[in-house]
Amino acid sequence: MTMGWFTRRVPGLPYADREEAGRRLAERFIALGQREALQARGVVLGIPRGGVPVAAAVARALGLALDVLVAHKLGAPGQPELAIGAVAADGTVLLEPWARELVGDDEVYLRRAADEEIARARRRERALRRGRPPVDLRGRTVILVDDGIATGATMHVAVLAARAAGAAKVIVASPVGAAESVARLRSVADDVVVLATPEPFFAVGEFYVRFDQVDDDEVAALLFAGARPPEQGPPSGQGQPRGDERDRTGGEERR
């Protein structure tokens, strides 16, 4: 982890871990007086992997159901770590306005890369839910949570996917984000709740003391525990999540 936050002295940073970041994010919603309205029709969706522990803490504090929305970045040709867009498991595809400068007219690459990432996102979503159906988003207020917003591409495509699923209102929420990316998201989401927008912004992990890689079994366990609001208990007829189906691809991505 980089230690740049020492010299920048940003108030409230760094977070001890994703759990603390999620609690503080929930406190912001409570301070804004939104808890009762959210408890009526709200649901929290975490973006895997790192966004799910944050989302789980938010859901517990607000008494909301927890689910997942899988979104993957779309890498540039020959530069897979450079996101030229993102896809969601429902098939939604987002390209950055400048993507054509790198891809040109290579529609074959774009189609192939998007199809591969959509298929991978669908496999991961099935594996993380362990056979449970997704939460019905129709008419609901959706809080989309990630552990940080860097480029904003995966969060942007997640907003589009939540709207396509019928969400009545979409709120982007994150403990920390790059100011420029957060500003762009305000134009696509109904509301944006980001606790800190420090600059310069190099990577999400620099704003956490503990930023361990989150594996799929941990995400699946959090989703199982949060699939219903706390007062309703665990989903009926469901056993403990199994670890026999996993998407073993990569670690935390720059989002």
ABEGO torsion letter per residue (X at the ends): XBAAAAAAGBBGOBBABAAAAAAAAAAAAAAAGAAAAAAAABBBBBBOAAAAAAAAAAAAAAGBBBBBBBBBBBBBBGBAABBAEBBBAAGBBBBBAAAAAAAEABAAAAAAAAAAAAAAAAAAAAAAAGGBBBBBABGBBBBBBBABBBAGAAAAAAAAAAAAAGBABBBBBBABBBAAAAAAAAAABABBBBABBBOBBABAAAABABBBBBBAAAAAAAAAAAABBAAAEBBBGBBBBBAABBBABEBBBBX
